[in-house]
Amino acid sequence: MTEQLDLTLTRDLDISPALVWKAWTDPEQLLKWFTPDPWRTVECDIDLRPGGRFRTVMRSPEGQDFPNQGCYLEIVENRKLVWTNALEPGFRPALPPASGHCGHFLFTAVLSLEPLGSGTRYSVRLLHGDEAGRKEHEEMGFHDGWNKALDQLVARVRG
């Protein structure tokens, strides 16, 4: 971990890694929890393979849509999911995102799911290319947003 470049979140959950995995990899499930209220995820495309597409469209409370697209890098079922917005599907280099709600920084996300009794140690690490990108991501509400979305995931799985 590089404190100047990375953001992290680790929590222990009382749901199994398999259920967390399904929430992250089934587009129908992801639509129901991925964006913290009052925002919504209105579209999701998942091609779960290295080089495959991970695409979402987030909608603001005012009705403005924010598309996000990336590429999966590593997939270890029920254990690890790695994707980046620095690459398009097929490992094609991406242009920097346009500024807006979702920032204009590039990052790689590493989601780790560690079995913990009947639950899961949930860890996410977001790697940024520079301190400005990390700072922008943090200031736009990384900790609050990702924690709220995770609460929604847990509530959805339990419900």
Chimera marker file (.cmm) of the C-alpha trace (Angstrom):
<marker_set name="trace">
<marker id="1" x="0.000" y="0.000" z="0.000" r="1" g="1" b="0" radius="0.5"/>
<marker id="2" x="1.162" y="3.491" z="-0.839" r="1" g="1" b="0" radius="0.5"/>
<marker id="3" x="-0.675" y="5.966" z="1.396" r="1" g="1" b="0" radius="0.5"/>
<marker id="4" x="-0.166" y="8.847" z="-1.044" r="1" g="1" b="0" radius="0.5"/>
<marker id="5" x="-1.689" y="6.903" z="-3.953" r="1" g="1" b="0" radius="0.5"/>
<marker id="6" x="-4.134" y="4.341" z="-2.511" r="1" g="1" b="0" radius="0.5"/>
<marker id="7" x="-7.508" y="4.361" z="-0.787" r="1" g="1" b="0" radius="0.5"/>
<marker id="8" x="-8.614" y="1.353" z="1.254" r="1" g="1" b="0" radius="0.5"/>
<marker id="9" x="-11.677" y="-0.017" z="2.960" r="1" g="1" b="0" radius="0.5"/>
<marker id="10" x="-11.767" y="-3.190" z="5.070" r="1" g="1" b="0" radius="0.5"/>
<marker id="11" x="-14.788" y="-4.533" z="6.908" r="1" g="1" b="0" radius="0.5"/>
<marker id="12" x="-15.870" y="-7.850" z="8.374" r="1" g="1" b="0" radius="0.5"/>
<marker id="13" x="-19.258" y="-8.956" z="7.047" r="1" g="1" b="0" radius="0.5"/>
<marker id="14" x="-21.642" y="-11.607" z="8.363" r="1" g="1" b="0" radius="0.5"/>
<marker id="15" x="-22.347" y="-12.979" z="4.884" r="1" g="1" b="0" radius="0.5"/>
<marker id="16" x="-20.352" y="-15.543" z="2.939" r="1" g="1" b="0" radius="0.5"/>
<marker id="17" x="-17.773" y="-14.709" z="0.272" r="1" g="1" b="0" radius="0.5"/>
<marker id="18" x="-19.960" y="-16.549" z="-2.286" r="1" g="1" b="0" radius="0.5"/>
<marker id="19" x="-22.888" y="-14.197" z="-1.617" r="1" g="1" b="0" radius="0.5"/>
<marker id="20" x="-20.667" y="-11.096" z="-1.781" r="1" g="1" b="0" radius="0.5"/>
<marker id="21" x="-19.152" y="-12.434" z="-5.010" r="1" g="1" b="0" radius="0.5"/>
<marker id="22" x="-22.570" y="-12.933" z="-6.589" r="1" g="1" b="0" radius="0.5"/>
<marker id="23" x="-23.591" y="-9.382" z="-5.626" r="1" g="1" b="0" radius="0.5"/>
<marker id="24" x="-20.481" y="-8.075" z="-7.422" r="1" g="1" b="0" radius="0.5"/>
<marker id="25" x="-20.649" y="-10.308" z="-10.509" r="1" g="1" b="0" radius="0.5"/>
<marker id="26" x="-24.378" y="-10.669" z="-11.311" r="1" g="1" b="0" radius="0.5"/>
<marker id="27" x="-25.515" y="-7.515" z="-13.160" r="1" g="1" b="0" radius="0.5"/>
<marker id="28" x="-29.091" y="-7.810" z="-11.868" r="1" g="1" b="0" radius="0.5"/>
<marker id="29" x="-27.853" y="-7.880" z="-8.281" r="1" g="1" b="0" radius="0.5"/>
<marker id="30" x="-25.273" y="-5.136" z="-8.774" r="1" g="1" b="0" radius="0.5"/>
<marker id="31" x="-27.964" y="-2.780" z="-10.114" r="1" g="1" b="0" radius="0.5"/>
<marker id="32" x="-29.747" y="-2.954" z="-6.750" r="1" g="1" b="0" radius="0.5"/>
<marker id="33" x="-26.913" y="-1.899" z="-4.431" r="1" g="1" b="0" radius="0.5"/>
<marker id="34" x="-23.852" y="-0.532" z="-6.275" r="1" g="1" b="0" radius="0.5"/>
<marker id="35" x="-24.531" y="3.215" z="-6.104" r="1" g="1" b="0" radius="0.5"/>
<marker id="36" x="-25.154" y="4.867" z="-2.726" r="1" g="1" b="0" radius="0.5"/>
<marker id="37" x="-28.667" y="6.264" z="-2.272" r="1" g="1" b="0" radius="0.5"/>
<marker id="38" x="-30.081" y="8.597" z="-3.503" r="1" g="1" b="0" radius="0.5"/>
<marker id="39" x="-28.063" y="7.805" z="-6.640" r="1" g="1" b="0" radius="0.5"/>
<marker id="40" x="-28.995" y="4.745" z="-8.711" r="1" g="1" b="0" radius="0.5"/>
<marker id="41" x="-27.158" y="2.370" z="-11.011" r="1" g="1" b="0" radius="0.5"/>
<marker id="42" x="-29.401" y="2.138" z="-14.069" r="1" g="1" b="0" radius="0.5"/>
<marker id="43" x="-27.262" y="0.028" z="-16.403" r="1" g="1" b="0" radius="0.5"/>
<marker id="44" x="-24.663" y="-2.676" z="-15.854" r="1" g="1" b="0" radius="0.5"/>
<marker id="45" x="-22.728" y="-4.867" z="-18.280" r="1" g="1" b="0" radius="0.5"/>
<marker id="46" x="-20.389" y="-7.530" z="-16.944" r="1" g="1" b="0" radius="0.5"/>
<marker id="47" x="-18.189" y="-9.774" z="-19.098" r="1" g="1" b="0" radius="0.5"/>
<marker id="48" x="-16.478" y="-11.654" z="-16.276" r="1" g="1" b="0" radius="0.5"/>
<marker id="49" x="-13.122" y="-12.629" z="-17.741" r="1" g="1" b="0" radius="0.5"/>
<marker id="50" x="-9.699" y="-10.997" z="-17.956" r="1" g="1" b="0" radius="0.5"/>
<marker id="51" x="-10.049" y="-8.333" z="-20.630" r="1" g="1" b="0" radius="0.5"/>
<marker id="52" x="-13.834" y="-8.342" z="-20.215" r="1" g="1" b="0" radius="0.5"/>
<marker id="53" x="-16.024" y="-5.289" z="-19.801" r="1" g="1" b="0" radius="0.5"/>
<marker id="54" x="-17.214" y="-3.849" z="-16.492" r="1" g="1" b="0" radius="0.5"/>
<marker id="55" x="-19.602" y="-1.017" z="-17.348" r="1" g="1" b="0" radius="0.5"/>
<marker id="56" x="-22.111" y="0.867" z="-15.212" r="1" g="1" b="0" radius="0.5"/>
<marker id="57" x="-24.233" y="3.959" z="-15.624" r="1" g="1" b="0" radius="0.5"/>
<marker id="58" x="-24.937" y="5.905" z="-12.436" r="1" g="1" b="0" radius="0.5"/>
<marker id="59" x="-27.879" y="8.311" z="-12.313" r="1" g="1" b="0" radius="0.5"/>
<marker id="60" x="-27.898" y="11.350" z="-10.038" r="1" g="1" b="0" radius="0.5"/>
<marker id="61" x="-31.013" y="12.377" z="-8.089" r="1" g="1" b="0" radius="0.5"/>
<marker id="62" x="-31.420" y="15.132" z="-10.721" r="1" g="1" b="0" radius="0.5"/>
<marker id="63" x="-31.533" y="12.558" z="-13.527" r="1" g="1" b="0" radius="0.5"/>
<marker id="64" x="-28.047" y="13.076" z="-14.988" r="1" g="1" b="0" radius="0.5"/>
<marker id="65" x="-26.311" y="9.886" z="-16.158" r="1" g="1" b="0" radius="0.5"/>
<marker id="66" x="-22.626" y="9.131" z="-15.564" r="1" g="1" b="0" radius="0.5"/>
<marker id="67" x="-21.272" y="6.168" z="-17.570" r="1" g="1" b="0" radius="0.5"/>
<marker id="68" x="-18.216" y="4.316" z="-16.296" r="1" g="1" b="0" radius="0.5"/>
<marker id="69" x="-16.348" y="1.633" z="-18.186" r="1" g="1" b="0" radius="0.5"/>
<marker id="70" x="-13.384" y="-0.507" z="-17.352" r="1" g="1" b="0" radius="0.5"/>
<marker id="71" x="-11.671" y="-3.796" z="-17.933" r="1" g="1" b="0" radius="0.5"/>
<marker id="72" x="-11.294" y="-6.815" z="-15.661" r="1" g="1" b="0" radius="0.5"/>
<marker id="73" x="-7.686" y="-7.762" z="-15.002" r="1" g="1" b="0" radius="0.5"/>
<marker id="74" x="-7.887" y="-10.687" z="-12.562" r="1" g="1" b="0" radius="0.5"/>
<marker id="75" x="-10.725" y="-12.933" z="-11.445" r="1" g="1" b="0" radius="0.5"/>
<marker id="76" x="-10.473" y="-15.549" z="-8.692" r="1" g="1" b="0" radius="0.5"/>
<marker id="77" x="-13.985" y="-16.792" z="-7.975" r="1" g="1" b="0" radius="0.5"/>
<marker id="78" x="-15.250" y="-15.931" z="-4.488" r="1" g="1" b="0" radius="0.5"/>
<marker id="79" x="-11.830" y="-14.480" z="-3.562" r="1" g="1" b="0" radius="0.5"/>
<marker id="80" x="-10.555" y="-11.639" z="-5.764" r="1" g="1" b="0" radius="0.5"/>
<marker id="81" x="-11.772" y="-9.247" z="-8.429" r="1" g="1" b="0" radius="0.5"/>
<marker id="82" x="-9.468" y="-6.696" z="-10.061" r="1" g="1" b="0" radius="0.5"/>
<marker id="83" x="-10.560" y="-4.107" z="-12.626" r="1" g="1" b="0" radius="0.5"/>
<marker id="84" x="-9.392" y="-0.753" z="-13.954" r="1" g="1" b="0" radius="0.5"/>
<marker id="85" x="-10.805" y="2.224" z="-15.775" r="1" g="1" b="0" radius="0.5"/>
<marker id="86" x="-7.343" y="2.799" z="-17.281" r="1" g="1" b="0" radius="0.5"/>
<marker id="87" x="-8.132" y="0.121" z="-19.867" r="1" g="1" b="0" radius="0.5"/>
<marker id="88" x="-11.117" y="-0.490" z="-22.101" r="1" g="1" b="0" radius="0.5"/>
<marker id="89" x="-12.353" y="-4.038" z="-22.755" r="1" g="1" b="0" radius="0.5"/>
<marker id="90" x="-9.771" y="-6.150" z="-24.560" r="1" g="1" b="0" radius="0.5"/>
<marker id="91" x="-6.979" y="-4.351" z="-22.663" r="1" g="1" b="0" radius="0.5"/>
<marker id="92" x="-7.130" y="-1.311" z="-24.959" r="1" g="1" b="0" radius="0.5"/>
<marker id="93" x="-5.732" y="1.843" z="-23.321" r="1" g="1" b="0" radius="0.5"/>
<marker id="94" x="-8.477" y="4.214" z="-22.198" r="1" g="1" b="0" radius="0.5"/>
<marker id="95" x="-8.581" y="7.950" z="-22.502" r="1" g="1" b="0" radius="0.5"/>
<marker id="96" x="-8.789" y="9.751" z="-19.163" r="1" g="1" b="0" radius="0.5"/>
<marker id="97" x="-12.431" y="10.044" z="-18.087" r="1" g="1" b="0" radius="0.5"/>
<marker id="98" x="-14.161" y="13.356" z="-18.663" r="1" g="1" b="0" radius="0.5"/>
<marker id="99" x="-14.599" y="15.384" z="-15.496" r="1" g="1" b="0" radius="0.5"/>
<marker id="100" x="-17.902" y="15.064" z="-13.684" r="1" g="1" b="0" radius="0.5"/>
<marker id="101" x="-19.373" y="13.279" z="-10.699" r="1" g="1" b="0" radius="0.5"/>
<marker id="102" x="-17.106" y="10.275" z="-11.090" r="1" g="1" b="0" radius="0.5"/>
<marker id="103" x="-13.960" y="12.342" z="-11.381" r="1" g="1" b="0" radius="0.5"/>
<marker id="104" x="-11.408" y="12.386" z="-14.144" r="1" g="1" b="0" radius="0.5"/>
<marker id="105" x="-8.805" y="10.125" z="-12.590" r="1" g="1" b="0" radius="0.5"/>
<marker id="106" x="-7.695" y="6.645" z="-13.526" r="1" g="1" b="0" radius="0.5"/>
<marker id="107" x="-7.579" y="3.868" z="-10.959" r="1" g="1" b="0" radius="0.5"/>
<marker id="108" x="-7.310" y="0.123" z="-10.471" r="1" g="1" b="0" radius="0.5"/>
<marker id="109" x="-9.582" y="-1.557" z="-7.924" r="1" g="1" b="0" radius="0.5"/>
<marker id="110" x="-8.591" y="-4.709" z="-6.038" r="1" g="1" b="0" radius="0.5"/>
<marker id="111" x="-11.490" y="-6.386" z="-4.211" r="1" g="1" b="0" radius="0.5"/>
<marker id="112" x="-10.466" y="-9.206" z="-1.862" r="1" g="1" b="0" radius="0.5"/>
<marker id="113" x="-12.873" y="-11.559" z="-0.100" r="1" g="1" b="0" radius="0.5"/>
<marker id="114" x="-11.347" y="-13.619" z="2.701" r="1" g="1" b="0" radius="0.5"/>
<marker id="115" x="-13.418" y="-16.301" z="4.456" r="1" g="1" b="0" radius="0.5"/>
<marker id="116" x="-13.875" y="-15.369" z="8.109" r="1" g="1" b="0" radius="0.5"/>
<marker id="117" x="-15.834" y="-18.104" z="9.892" r="1" g="1" b="0" radius="0.5"/>
<marker id="118" x="-19.221" y="-18.046" z="8.163" r="1" g="1" b="0" radius="0.5"/>
<marker id="119" x="-18.591" y="-14.452" z="7.064" r="1" g="1" b="0" radius="0.5"/>
<marker id="120" x="-16.176" y="-12.451" z="4.957" r="1" g="1" b="0" radius="0.5"/>
<marker id="121" x="-13.317" y="-10.038" z="5.474" r="1" g="1" b="0" radius="0.5"/>
<marker id="122" x="-14.095" y="-7.564" z="2.690" r="1" g="1" b="0" radius="0.5"/>
<marker id="123" x="-11.172" y="-5.443" z="1.511" r="1" g="1" b="0" radius="0.5"/>
<marker id="124" x="-10.971" y="-3.017" z="-1.346" r="1" g="1" b="0" radius="0.5"/>
<marker id="125" x="-7.896" y="-1.094" z="-2.394" r="1" g="1" b="0" radius="0.5"/>
<marker id="126" x="-8.027" y="1.595" z="-5.051" r="1" g="1" b="0" radius="0.5"/>
<marker id="127" x="-4.697" y="2.346" z="-6.686" r="1" g="1" b="0" radius="0.5"/>
<marker id="128" x="-4.299" y="5.753" z="-8.312" r="1" g="1" b="0" radius="0.5"/>
<marker id="129" x="-1.565" y="6.939" z="-10.644" r="1" g="1" b="0" radius="0.5"/>
<marker id="130" x="-0.887" y="10.137" z="-8.743" r="1" g="1" b="0" radius="0.5"/>
<marker id="131" x="-1.660" y="11.920" z="-5.483" r="1" g="1" b="0" radius="0.5"/>
<marker id="132" x="-4.047" y="14.344" z="-7.203" r="1" g="1" b="0" radius="0.5"/>
<marker id="133" x="-6.233" y="11.462" z="-8.424" r="1" g="1" b="0" radius="0.5"/>
<marker id="134" x="-6.281" y="9.824" z="-4.997" r="1" g="1" b="0" radius="0.5"/>
<marker id="135" x="-7.126" y="13.109" z="-3.324" r="1" g="1" b="0" radius="0.5"/>
<marker id="136" x="-9.917" y="13.861" z="-5.818" r="1" g="1" b="0" radius="0.5"/>
<marker id="137" x="-11.394" y="10.387" z="-5.305" r="1" g="1" b="0" radius="0.5"/>
<marker id="138" x="-11.236" y="10.741" z="-1.529" r="1" g="1" b="0" radius="0.5"/>
<marker id="139" x="-12.763" y="14.222" z="-1.567" r="1" g="1" b="0" radius="0.5"/>
<marker id="140" x="-15.661" y="13.155" z="-3.765" r="1" g="1" b="0" radius="0.5"/>
<marker id="141" x="-16.668" y="10.820" z="-0.940" r="1" g="1" b="0" radius="0.5"/>
<marker id="142" x="-14.847" y="7.506" z="-1.397" r="1" g="1" b="0" radius="0.5"/>
<marker id="143" x="-15.164" y="6.380" z="2.233" r="1" g="1" b="0" radius="0.5"/>
<marker id="144" x="-18.777" y="7.425" z="2.758" r="1" g="1" b="0" radius="0.5"/>
<marker id="145" x="-19.899" y="6.262" z="-0.682" r="1" g="1" b="0" radius="0.5"/>
<marker id="146" x="-18.210" y="2.864" z="-0.656" r="1" g="1" b="0" radius="0.5"/>
<marker id="147" x="-19.314" y="2.195" z="2.928" r="1" g="1" b="0" radius="0.5"/>
<marker id="148" x="-22.911" y="3.144" z="2.132" r="1" g="1" b="0" radius="0.5"/>
<marker id="149" x="-22.900" y="0.977" z="-1.001" r="1" g="1" b="0" radius="0.5"/>
<marker id="150" x="-21.472" y="-1.912" z="1.029" r="1" g="1" b="0" radius="0.5"/>
<marker id="151" x="-24.252" y="-1.469" z="3.614" r="1" g="1" b="0" radius="0.5"/>
<marker id="152" x="-26.733" y="-1.676" z="0.723" r="1" g="1" b="0" radius="0.5"/>
<marker id="153" x="-25.047" y="-4.849" z="-0.576" r="1" g="1" b="0" radius="0.5"/>
<marker id="154" x="-25.281" y="-6.500" z="2.853" r="1" g="1" b="0" radius="0.5"/>
<marker id="155" x="-28.932" y="-5.446" z="3.300" r="1" g="1" b="0" radius="0.5"/>
<marker id="156" x="-29.767" y="-6.751" z="-0.187" r="1" g="1" b="0" radius="0.5"/>
<marker id="157" x="-28.118" y="-10.128" z="0.439" r="1" g="1" b="0" radius="0.5"/>
<marker id="158" x="-29.777" y="-10.495" z="3.846" r="1" g="1" b="0" radius="0.5"/>
<marker id="159" x="-33.169" y="-9.429" z="2.490" r="1" g="1" b="0" radius="0.5"/>
<link id1="1" id2="2" r="1" g="1" b="0" radius="0.2"/>
<link id1="2" id2="3" r="1" g="1" b="0" radius="0.2"/>
<link id1="3" id2="4" r="1" g="1" b="0" radius="0.2"/>
<link id1="4" id2="5" r="1" g="1" b="0" radius="0.2"/>
<link id1="5" id2="6" r="1" g="1" b="0" radius="0.2"/>
<link id1="6" id2="7" r="1" g="1" b="0" radius="0.2"/>
<link id1="7" id2="8" r="1" g="1" b="0" radius="0.2"/>
<link id1="8" id2="9" r="1" g="1" b="0" radius="0.2"/>
<link id1="9" id2="10" r="1" g="1" b="0" radius="0.2"/>
<link id1="10" id2="11" r="1" g="1" b="0" radius="0.2"/>
<link id1="11" id2="12" r="1" g="1" b="0" radius="0.2"/>
<link id1="12" id2="13" r="1" g="1" b="0" radius="0.2"/>
<link id1="13" id2="14" r="1" g="1" b="0" radius="0.2"/>
<link id1="14" id2="15" r="1" g="1" b="0" radius="0.2"/>
<link id1="15" id2="16" r="1" g="1" b="0" radius="0.2"/>
<link id1="16" id2="17" r="1" g="1" b="0" radius="0.2"/>
<link id1="17" id2="18" r="1" g="1" b="0" radius="0.2"/>
<link id1="18" id2="19" r="1" g="1" b="0" radius="0.2"/>
<link id1="19" id2="20" r="1" g="1" b="0" radius="0.2"/>
<link id1="20" id2="21" r="1" g="1" b="0" radius="0.2"/>
<link id1="21" id2="22" r="1" g="1" b="0" radius="0.2"/>
<link id1="22" id2="23" r="1" g="1" b="0" radius="0.2"/>
<link id1="23" id2="24" r="1" g="1" b="0" radius="0.2"/>
<link id1="24" id2="25" r="1" g="1" b="0" radius="0.2"/>
<link id1="25" id2="26" r="1" g="1" b="0" radius="0.2"/>
<link id1="26" id2="27" r="1" g="1" b="0" radius="0.2"/>
<link id1="27" id2="28" r="1" g="1" b="0" radius="0.2"/>
<link id1="28" id2="29" r="1" g="1" b="0" radius="0.2"/>
<link id1="29" id2="30" r="1" g="1" b="0" radius="0.2"/>
<link id1="30" id2="31" r="1" g="1" b="0" radius="0.2"/>
<link id1="31" id2="32" r="1" g="1" b="0" radius="0.2"/>
<link id1="32" id2="33" r="1" g="1" b="0" radius="0.2"/>
<link id1="33" id2="34" r="1" g="1" b="0" radius="0.2"/>
<link id1="34" id2="35" r="1" g="1" b="0" radius="0.2"/>
<link id1="35" id2="36" r="1" g="1" b="0" radius="0.2"/>
<link id1="36" id2="37" r="1" g="1" b="0" radius="0.2"/>
<link id1="37" id2="38" r="1" g="1" b="0" radius="0.2"/>
<link id1="38" id2="39" r="1" g="1" b="0" radius="0.2"/>
<link id1="39" id2="40" r="1" g="1" b="0" radius="0.2"/>
<link id1="40" id2="41" r="1" g="1" b="0" radius="0.2"/>
<link id1="41" id2="42" r="1" g="1" b="0" radius="0.2"/>
<link id1="42" id2="43" r="1" g="1" b="0" radius="0.2"/>
<link id1="43" id2="44" r="1" g="1" b="0" radius="0.2"/>
<link id1="44" id2="45" r="1" g="1" b="0" radius="0.2"/>
<link id1="45" id2="46" r="1" g="1" b="0" radius="0.2"/>
<link id1="46" id2="47" r="1" g="1" b="0" radius="0.2"/>
<link id1="47" id2="48" r="1" g="1" b="0" radius="0.2"/>
<link id1="48" id2="49" r="1" g="1" b="0" radius="0.2"/>
<link id1="49" id2="50" r="1" g="1" b="0" radius="0.2"/>
<link id1="50" id2="51" r="1" g="1" b="0" radius="0.2"/>
<link id1="51" id2="52" r="1" g="1" b="0" radius="0.2"/>
<link id1="52" id2="53" r="1" g="1" b="0" radius="0.2"/>
<link id1="53" id2="54" r="1" g="1" b="0" radius="0.2"/>
<link id1="54" id2="55" r="1" g="1" b="0" radius="0.2"/>
<link id1="55" id2="56" r="1" g="1" b="0" radius="0.2"/>
<link id1="56" id2="57" r="1" g="1" b="0" radius="0.2"/>
<link id1="57" id2="58" r="1" g="1" b="0" radius="0.2"/>
<link id1="58" id2="59" r="1" g="1" b="0" radius="0.2"/>
<link id1="59" id2="60" r="1" g="1" b="0" radius="0.2"/>
<link id1="60" id2="61" r="1" g="1" b="0" radius="0.2"/>
<link id1="61" id2="62" r="1" g="1" b="0" radius="0.2"/>
<link id1="62" id2="63" r="1" g="1" b="0" radius="0.2"/>
<link id1="63" id2="64" r="1" g="1" b="0" radius="0.2"/>
<link id1="64" id2="65" r="1" g="1" b="0" radius="0.2"/>
<link id1="65" id2="66" r="1" g="1" b="0" radius="0.2"/>
<link id1="66" id2="67" r="1" g="1" b="0" radius="0.2"/>
<link id1="67" id2="68" r="1" g="1" b="0" radius="0.2"/>
<link id1="68" id2="69" r="1" g="1" b="0" radius="0.2"/>
<link id1="69" id2="70" r="1" g="1" b="0" radius="0.2"/>
<link id1="70" id2="71" r="1" g="1" b="0" radius="0.2"/>
<link id1="71" id2="72" r="1" g="1" b="0" radius="0.2"/>
<link id1="72" id2="73" r="1" g="1" b="0" radius="0.2"/>
<link id1="73" id2="74" r="1" g="1" b="0" radius="0.2"/>
<link id1="74" id2="75" r="1" g="1" b="0" radius="0.2"/>
<link id1="75" id2="76" r="1" g="1" b="0" radius="0.2"/>
<link id1="76" id2="77" r="1" g="1" b="0" radius="0.2"/>
<link id1="77" id2="78" r="1" g="1" b="0" radius="0.2"/>
<link id1="78" id2="79" r="1" g="1" b="0" radius="0.2"/>
<link id1="79" id2="80" r="1" g="1" b="0" radius="0.2"/>
<link id1="80" id2="81" r="1" g="1" b="0" radius="0.2"/>
<link id1="81" id2="82" r="1" g="1" b="0" radius="0.2"/>
<link id1="82" id2="83" r="1" g="1" b="0" radius="0.2"/>
<link id1="83" id2="84" r="1" g="1" b="0" radius="0.2"/>
<link id1="84" id2="85" r="1" g="1" b="0" radius="0.2"/>
<link id1="85" id2="86" r="1" g="1" b="0" radius="0.2"/>
<link id1="86" id2="87" r="1" g="1" b="0" radius="0.2"/>
<link id1="87" id2="88" r="1" g="1" b="0" radius="0.2"/>
<link id1="88" id2="89" r="1" g="1" b="0" radius="0.2"/>
<link id1="89" id2="90" r="1" g="1" b="0" radius="0.2"/>
<link id1="90" id2="91" r="1" g="1" b="0" radius="0.2"/>
<link id1="91" id2="92" r="1" g="1" b="0" radius="0.2"/>
<link id1="92" id2="93" r="1" g="1" b="0" radius="0.2"/>
<link id1="93" id2="94" r="1" g="1" b="0" radius="0.2"/>
<link id1="94" id2="95" r="1" g="1" b="0" radius="0.2"/>
<link id1="95" id2="96" r="1" g="1" b="0" radius="0.2"/>
<link id1="96" id2="97" r="1" g="1" b="0" radius="0.2"/>
<link id1="97" id2="98" r="1" g="1" b="0" radius="0.2"/>
<link id1="98" id2="99" r="1" g="1" b="0" radius="0.2"/>
<link id1="99" id2="100" r="1" g="1" b="0" radius="0.2"/>
<link id1="100" id2="101" r="1" g="1" b="0" radius="0.2"/>
<link id1="101" id2="102" r="1" g="1" b="0" radius="0.2"/>
<link id1="102" id2="103" r="1" g="1" b="0" radius="0.2"/>
<link id1="103" id2="104" r="1" g="1" b="0" radius="0.2"/>
<link id1="104" id2="105" r="1" g="1" b="0" radius="0.2"/>
<link id1="105" id2="106" r="1" g="1" b="0" radius="0.2"/>
<link id1="106" id2="107" r="1" g="1" b="0" radius="0.2"/>
<link id1="107" id2="108" r="1" g="1" b="0" radius="0.2"/>
<link id1="108" id2="109" r="1" g="1" b="0" radius="0.2"/>
<link id1="109" id2="110" r="1" g="1" b="0" radius="0.2"/>
<link id1="110" id2="111" r="1" g="1" b="0" radius="0.2"/>
<link id1="111" id2="112" r="1" g="1" b="0" radius="0.2"/>
<link id1="112" id2="113" r="1" g="1" b="0" radius="0.2"/>
<link id1="113" id2="114" r="1" g="1" b="0" radius="0.2"/>
<link id1="114" id2="115" r="1" g="1" b="0" radius="0.2"/>
<link id1="115" id2="116" r="1" g="1" b="0" radius="0.2"/>
<link id1="116" id2="117" r="1" g="1" b="0" radius="0.2"/>
<link id1="117" id2="118" r="1" g="1" b="0" radius="0.2"/>
<link id1="118" id2="119" r="1" g="1" b="0" radius="0.2"/>
<link id1="119" id2="120" r="1" g="1" b="0" radius="0.2"/>
<link id1="120" id2="121" r="1" g="1" b="0" radius="0.2"/>
<link id1="121" id2="122" r="1" g="1" b="0" radius="0.2"/>
<link id1="122" id2="123" r="1" g="1" b="0" radius="0.2"/>
<link id1="123" id2="124" r="1" g="1" b="0" radius="0.2"/>
<link id1="124" id2="125" r="1" g="1" b="0" radius="0.2"/>
<link id1="125" id2="126" r="1" g="1" b="0" radius="0.2"/>
<link id1="126" id2="127" r="1" g="1" b="0" radius="0.2"/>
<link id1="127" id2="128" r="1" g="1" b="0" radius="0.2"/>
<link id1="128" id2="129" r="1" g="1" b="0" radius="0.2"/>
<link id1="129" id2="130" r="1" g="1" b="0" radius="0.2"/>
<link id1="130" id2="131" r="1" g="1" b="0" radius="0.2"/>
<link id1="131" id2="132" r="1" g="1" b="0" radius="0.2"/>
<link id1="132" id2="133" r="1" g="1" b="0" radius="0.2"/>
<link id1="133" id2="134" r="1" g="1" b="0" radius="0.2"/>
<link id1="134" id2="135" r="1" g="1" b="0" radius="0.2"/>
<link id1="135" id2="136" r="1" g="1" b="0" radius="0.2"/>
<link id1="136" id2="137" r="1" g="1" b="0" radius="0.2"/>
<link id1="137" id2="138" r="1" g="1" b="0" radius="0.2"/>
<link id1="138" id2="139" r="1" g="1" b="0" radius="0.2"/>
<link id1="139" id2="140" r="1" g="1" b="0" radius="0.2"/>
<link id1="140" id2="141" r="1" g="1" b="0" radius="0.2"/>
<link id1="141" id2="142" r="1" g="1" b="0" radius="0.2"/>
<link id1="142" id2="143" r="1" g="1" b="0" radius="0.2"/>
<link id1="143" id2="144" r="1" g="1" b="0" radius="0.2"/>
<link id1="144" id2="145" r="1" g="1" b="0" radius="0.2"/>
<link id1="145" id2="146" r="1" g="1" b="0" radius="0.2"/>
<link id1="146" id2="147" r="1" g="1" b="0" radius="0.2"/>
<link id1="147" id2="148" r="1" g="1" b="0" radius="0.2"/>
<link id1="148" id2="149" r="1" g="1" b="0" radius="0.2"/>
<link id1="149" id2="150" r="1" g="1" b="0" radius="0.2"/>
<link id1="150" id2="151" r="1" g="1" b="0" radius="0.2"/>
<link id1="151" id2="152" r="1" g="1" b="0" radius="0.2"/>
<link id1="152" id2="153" r="1" g="1" b="0" radius="0.2"/>
<link id1="153" id2="154" r="1" g="1" b="0" radius="0.2"/>
<link id1="154" id2="155" r="1" g="1" b="0" radius="0.2"/>
<link id1="155" id2="156" r="1" g="1" b="0" radius="0.2"/>
<link id1="156" id2="157" r="1" g="1" b="0" radius="0.2"/>
<link id1="157" id2="158" r="1" g="1" b="0" radius="0.2"/>
<link id1="158" id2="159" r="1" g="1" b="0" radius="0.2"/>
</marker_set>
